[in-house]
Amino acid sequence: MTNGLEIIQQFEQFAAPSIAEDWDHVGLQLGDPSQPVKKVLTTLDVRPAVVDEAIRLGANFIFSHHPLMFRPAKDLDLRQPQNAMYAKLLRHGITVYSAHTNLDTANGGMNDWLAAQLELTNLTGLVPAGKDPVSEQPVAMGRVGDLPKPLSPTSFVDWVQKHFAVKGLRYVLPDPAPQTVQRVAILGGSGGDFYRQAKAAGAQAYVTGDVSYHVAQDMQASGLMLVDPGHHIEVVAALKLQALLKSWATEKAWTCPVVVSQVNTEPFNFRMKG
């Protein structure tokens, strides 16, 4: 029977931990990866409802994008929901592995998936991040590419909302606003720090999440349009990770099925005033 170490070893040929950001916590989060894997559950986030789903489905290996243990636990007080979740995972023998900024940076990874959702072509990297240690090819966080056709700023906002299927989003227009948008930069997650690179790459608009008030003002002053569809657009990782793992399962004759979490981990609701 396939064990977690085999899955991890194969994945890390695709997205090496060494290309993750220094501050990040990628890789094994919890559990024993040497145990046989009965079923893999892929997910964007590991939250209590996702753990309950894994238990219900008989999945003893959770593969997430966002790290389970992003911030170190200061104690093991089980009255705290996060600690209680860790305890439940351990009680049920569930291993958790997370690929975060290494997946963001990997060629063919998160930011290529997001760029494809927006139908961008002629892609280049946004923030150079050295070379992949396996392929020795250059890697970068974020992508810059071209839309199929120029769009007005308003139509581009609609384009992003439709292609990411989000209920609401935020956007910022500079003054003067661009007549049309065709060259677009995108960085999944929280990419506000990199708007200068987007501007330098010739992007007329930058798509990223979690942008703060003051950074949005700085983007506006720089002449760059911003569209912030939120952090949860990275949920595409759950489906794409399933596809990757299933392709390797066929190639390597792994015996464990791979399923996608159906839990919606988006914490925000949107109220629109007409």
C-alpha positions in Angstrom: 0.0 0.0 0.0 1.2 3.5 -0.8 2.5 5.5 2.1 2.7 9.3 2.7 6.4 9.5 2.1 6.0 8.2 -1.5 3.4 10.9 -2.2 5.5 13.6 -0.6 8.7 12.6 -2.5 6.9 12.7 -5.8 5.2 16.1 -5.1 8.5 17.7 -4.0 10.0 16.9 -7.4 7.2 19.2 -8.8 7.3 22.0 -6.1 10.5 21.7 -4.0 10.2 23.1 -0.4 13.4 25.1 -1.1 11.6 27.5 -3.4 9.2 28.5 -0.6 9.5 31.9 1.0 11.8 31.9 4.1 8.9 32.9 6.4 6.7 30.1 5.2 6.0 26.7 6.9 5.6 24.1 4.1 5.8 20.4 4.1 4.7 17.9 6.8 2.5 19.6 9.3 1.3 16.8 11.6 1.1 13.0 11.7 3.2 10.0 10.5 3.8 10.1 6.8 5.3 6.5 6.9 1.9 5.0 7.5 -0.1 3.5 4.6 -2.5 6.0 3.0 -6.1 4.9 2.6 -7.4 8.0 0.9 -6.1 11.5 0.2 -8.3 14.6 0.7 -7.1 17.8 -1.1 -8.2 21.2 0.2 -7.3 24.9 0.2 -7.5 25.1 4.0 -7.5 22.7 7.0 -10.4 23.8 9.2 -12.4 21.8 11.7 -15.1 21.1 9.1 -12.5 19.7 6.7 -11.1 17.4 9.4 -14.6 16.1 10.1 -15.0 15.6 6.4 -11.8 13.6 6.2 -12.9 11.4 9.1 -16.3 10.8 7.5 -14.7 9.9 4.1 -12.0 7.7 5.6 -9.2 9.9 4.4 -6.1 9.7 6.5 -3.9 12.0 4.5 -4.9 15.7 4.0 -3.0 17.6 1.3 -3.6 21.4 1.7 -2.4 24.6 0.1 -2.5 26.8 3.2 -0.3 25.4 6.1 -2.2 23.8 9.0 0.3 25.2 11.5 1.1 28.7 10.0 1.7 30.1 13.5 3.3 28.0 16.2 1.0 26.9 19.0 1.9 28.6 22.3 0.2 25.9 24.4 -1.9 22.8 23.9 -5.1 24.0 25.6 -7.8 21.9 24.0 -10.4 24.6 24.8 -8.9 26.5 21.8 -10.5 25.4 18.5 -7.2 25.2 16.7 -5.6 23.0 19.3 -8.7 20.8 19.5 -8.4 20.3 15.7 -4.8 19.2 16.1 -5.8 16.7 18.8 -8.6 15.3 16.6 -6.3 14.8 13.7 -3.8 12.9 15.9 -6.6 10.8 17.5 -7.7 9.7 14.1 -4.2 9.1 12.7 -4.5 11.7 10.0 -1.4 13.1 8.4 -1.4 16.7 7.1 1.0 18.0 4.4 0.9 21.6 3.0 2.4 23.2 -0.1 2.1 26.9 0.1 4.6 29.4 -1.4 6.5 26.6 -3.1 3.3 25.7 -5.0 2.8 29.5 -5.7 6.2 29.7 -7.2 6.5 26.3 -9.0 6.3 26.3 -12.8 2.9 24.8 -13.6 1.6 25.6 -10.1 -0.8 28.0 -8.4 -0.1 31.1 -10.4 -0.2 29.4 -13.7 -3.6 27.9 -12.7 -4.9 31.3 -11.8 -3.6 32.9 -15.0 -5.3 30.1 -17.0 -8.6 30.9 -15.3 -8.3 34.5 -16.5 -7.3 33.2 -20.0 -4.0 35.0 -19.9 -1.4 34.1 -22.5 2.3 35.1 -23.2 3.1 34.5 -19.6 6.2 35.6 -17.8 7.0 35.5 -14.1 6.2 38.5 -11.9 8.7 38.2 -8.9 11.8 36.2 -9.8 12.6 33.5 -7.2 15.7 31.8 -8.4 15.8 28.4 -10.0 14.0 25.2 -9.4 16.5 22.7 -7.8 15.2 19.8 -9.8 14.6 21.2 -13.3 17.1 24.1 -12.9 14.6 26.3 -14.7 13.8 29.9 -13.5 10.9 30.2 -11.1 8.9 33.2 -10.0 5.9 34.2 -7.9 3.0 35.6 -9.8 2.5 35.8 -13.5 2.1 38.6 -16.1 0.2 37.9 -19.3 -2.2 39.2 -22.0 -6.0 38.9 -22.1 -7.5 37.5 -25.3 -8.7 41.0 -26.2 -8.5 44.5 -24.7 -11.3 45.3 -22.2 -12.6 48.5 -20.6 -11.8 48.7 -16.9 -15.4 48.0 -16.0 -15.5 45.0 -18.3 -12.3 43.7 -16.9 -13.8 43.8 -13.4 -16.7 41.8 -14.7 -14.3 39.4 -16.4 -12.4 38.7 -13.1 -15.6 38.3 -11.2 -17.0 35.9 -13.8 -13.9 33.8 -14.3 -13.3 33.4 -10.5 -17.0 33.0 -9.7 -16.8 35.3 -6.7 -19.9 37.0 -5.3 -18.1 40.2 -4.7 -14.7 41.9 -5.1 -13.0 45.2 -4.6 -11.3 47.3 -7.3 -9.4 50.5 -7.5 -9.1 52.8 -10.5 -6.2 55.3 -10.9 -6.9 58.8 -12.2 -6.8 58.8 -15.1 -8.0 55.2 -15.5 -6.6 53.2 -18.4 -8.7 53.3 -21.6 -8.3 49.6 -22.0 -6.8 46.7 -20.0 -5.0 43.8 -21.8 -1.7 43.3 -20.0 -2.5 41.9 -16.5 -0.4 40.8 -13.5 -1.8 38.2 -11.1 -0.5 36.8 -7.8 -2.6 34.5 -5.7 -3.0 35.1 -2.0 -1.8 38.4 -0.5 0.3 40.1 -3.1 0.0 43.8 -2.3 3.7 44.2 -1.7 4.5 43.4 -5.3 2.5 46.1 -7.1 5.7 47.9 -8.2 6.8 44.8 -10.0 3.4 44.6 -11.7 3.7 48.2 -12.9 7.3 47.7 -14.1 6.2 44.6 -16.1 3.8 46.8 -18.1 0.6 45.6 -16.5 -2.3 47.9 -16.7 -4.1 46.0 -14.0 -3.0 43.8 -11.0 -5.1 41.0 -9.6 -4.3 40.0 -6.1 -6.0 39.5 -2.7 -5.9 40.9 0.8 -4.8 44.4 -0.2 -4.7 46.9 2.6 -6.2 50.4 2.5 -3.0 52.3 2.3 -1.4 49.9 -0.2 -4.4 50.3 -2.4 -4.0 54.1 -2.2 -0.3 53.7 -3.2 -1.3 51.5 -6.2 -3.9 54.2 -7.3 -1.2 56.9 -7.1 1.2 54.8 -9.1 -1.4 54.6 -12.0 -2.1 50.9 -11.6 -5.6 49.5 -11.6 -6.2 46.9 -8.8 -8.8 44.1 -8.7 -8.9 42.3 -5.4 -11.1 39.2 -5.7 -10.0 37.9 -2.3 -7.8 35.1 -1.1 -10.2 32.2 -1.6 -9.8 32.2 -5.4 -6.8 29.9 -4.6 -9.4 27.1 -4.0 -8.5 26.0 -7.5 -5.6 24.3 -5.8 -7.9 21.6 -4.4 -9.0 20.4 -7.9 -5.6 20.9 -9.5 -3.8 19.0 -6.7 -6.2 16.2 -7.1 -5.5 16.0 -10.8 -1.7 16.0 -10.2 -2.0 13.2 -7.5 -4.3 11.1 -9.6 -1.9 11.3 -12.6 1.0 10.2 -10.5 -1.2 7.5 -8.9 -1.8 6.1 -12.4 1.9 6.4 -13.3 3.2 4.9 -10.0 0.4 2.4 -9.4 -0.5 4.0 -6.1 -3.5 2.3 -4.5 -5.1 5.3 -2.7 -8.0 7.3 -4.1 -7.8 11.1 -4.1 -10.9 13.2 -3.4 -11.5 16.9 -3.2 -12.9 18.6 -0.2 -16.4 20.0 -0.6 -16.2 22.3 2.4 -16.4 26.0 1.6 -13.7 27.6 3.7 -14.3 31.2 2.5 -15.0 33.1 5.8 -16.4 36.2 4.2 -20.0 37.0 3.1 -20.8 39.9 0.9 -23.6 42.4 1.3 -24.3 44.6 -1.7 -26.4 47.8 -1.5 -28.2 48.6 -4.7 
